[in-house]
Amino acid sequence: MHPILKQTFDLEKTSAKNLYKESKYKESFSHLERAHILGQLVRLLEYMAKVHK
């Protein structure tokens, strides 16, 4: 994973975890959604790089 994407992914996961602990479930879920989208983007980019070699 690209370092900037990894850093952003980790930040979103950490934010989600912290908000969940504070019982801020809606806000936590928003961060989980962002982390999920970033994860999907990474997989797509890896797939595209493999297919287009």
C-alpha positions as CSV (number, residue, x, y, z in Angstrom):
1,M,0.0,0.0,0.0
2,H,1.3,3.5,-0.8
3,P,2.5,5.2,2.3
4,I,0.1,8.1,2.1
5,L,-2.9,5.8,1.5
6,K,-1.7,3.6,4.4
7,Q,-1.4,6.6,6.7
8,T,-4.9,7.8,5.8
9,F,-6.4,4.3,6.1
10,D,-4.8,3.9,9.6
11,L,-6.0,7.4,10.6
12,E,-9.6,6.5,9.6
13,K,-9.5,3.2,11.5
14,T,-8.1,4.9,14.6
15,S,-10.7,7.7,14.4
16,A,-13.5,5.1,14.1
17,K,-12.2,3.1,17.0
18,N,-11.9,6.2,19.3
19,L,-15.4,7.5,18.4
20,Y,-16.9,4.0,18.9
21,K,-15.4,4.0,22.4
22,E,-17.1,7.3,23.0
23,S,-20.4,5.8,21.9
24,K,-20.4,8.1,18.8
25,Y,-21.6,5.3,16.5
26,K,-22.7,7.4,13.6
27,E,-19.5,9.3,13.4
28,S,-17.5,6.1,13.9
29,F,-19.3,4.4,11.0
30,S,-18.5,7.3,8.7
31,H,-14.8,6.8,9.4
32,L,-15.2,3.0,8.8
33,E,-16.8,3.7,5.5
34,R,-13.9,5.9,4.4
35,A,-11.4,3.2,5.5
36,H,-13.4,0.7,3.5
37,I,-13.3,2.9,0.3
38,L,-9.6,3.4,0.7
39,G,-9.1,-0.3,1.0
40,Q,-11.1,-1.0,-2.1
41,L,-9.2,1.7,-4.0
42,V,-5.9,0.0,-3.1
43,R,-7.2,-3.4,-4.3
44,L,-8.4,-1.9,-7.5
45,L,-5.0,-0.2,-8.2
46,E,-3.1,-3.4,-7.4
47,Y,-5.4,-5.3,-9.8
48,M,-5.0,-2.7,-12.6
49,A,-1.2,-2.8,-12.2
50,K,-1.2,-6.6,-12.4
51,V,-3.5,-6.7,-15.5
52,H,-1.7,-4.0,-17.4
53,K,1.9,-5.3,-17.1
